[in-house]
Amino acid sequence: MAKFALLVELKAKPGKESEVEAFLEKEASLVRKEPGTLSWHAAKVEGEAGVYRVFDTFDDEAAREAHLNGEAGQELVEKAEELFSVAPKVYRLGVVAQK
C-alpha cells in the first residue's frame, strides 16, 4: 500500500506543449524501470493551456528518494529551463486514503 507520494506542477513555455508531452512520455518509460515507484501518472489540466501535473506513489521514503534522484528526476531538473515557464513545483505528500 502506498504511503508516500509526489505531486509535481508543470507549466509549459508557450509553444512547447508538444515537446512537454513527448518529454512526459519519455519520463514514463524511465519510471517503468523503477521497482519502488508504484504508480506514475502525467496529465494535462483541462481548460488550462500548457498546464500539467504528475502524480506518483511509493511504499516508503527510500523509494521516493530513489525516484527523485534517479534518471527521470534528473532529466526533469535538466530540462526545466528549456521546457517550462516556471520551475516545476514538487509537493511531497503522505497518503491518507486510497482505493
N, C-alpha and C positions, 0 to 999 in steps of 0.2 A: 504494500500500500504506500502510495506517495505521501511523503511528509514535508517535502521541500519543493519549491517551485521558483520559477523566474518569469517575470513579465517584462518584455522589452518593447518600448515605444519607439517607432521609427517614422521619420518624415522625409520622404524623397525630395531631392532637389527638383525643381520644375524641369520636366522633360526627361527625367531619369527613371520614371516609373517602370518601364520595361526592363531596364538594367537592374533595378532593385528586385523585381520579381525573378529574374534569372539568377541573381545572387542568392536569393532565398531558396530557390530550387537546389542550387549547389550546396548550400548550407545543410539542407535536409539530407542530402546524400552523405555528407560528413557525419552528421549526428546519428544516422542509422548504424554507424560503426561503434558508437559509444555504448557499452553494455550498461552503464549506470543511468543513462537517460531513458526514463520510462515512456515518456510521450513528448512530442515536439510538434507544435502547430504554428504555422505562419499564416496570417490572414490580412486581407485588405479591409480597412474600415469603410463600410458602405456610406456613401454620401460625403466623404471627406477625401478630396483628391490627394493622392500621394501619401496617405497615412496608413501605416502598417503596425501590426502587433505580432509578437512572437511569445508563445506561452509554452513552457516546458516543465516537466515534473521529474522528481528524483526521490529515491528511497532515503538518502542520507546526505549530509553536508559534504562528505568526501566526493560523492558523485557530482554534486552541483559544482564544486570547486574544480573537479577534473574537466567538466564541460566548459566552464568559464576560461580555464587555462589551456584548453585543448585547441585543436586546429580550427574548429568553427568559431570559437570565441576570439581567437587571434585574428582570423580573417575579418570578423566584424570590426574590430578595432582598426585594422589596416585599411579597410575600405570606407570607413565612416566619413572622412572628409570629402572623398570623391563622390559618394552617392547620396549623402543626407544633408539637409539644410540646417539641421541642429544635431548636436551629439546625441547618439542613442541614449535613452533613459532606461536604466536597468533597475527593476524592483526585485528585491529578494522577498519571497513570500513563504509563509508557513501554511501548509494546507490544513484546514479545519474540518472539511467535509468533502466527500466525493462519492460518486456513483461507481 
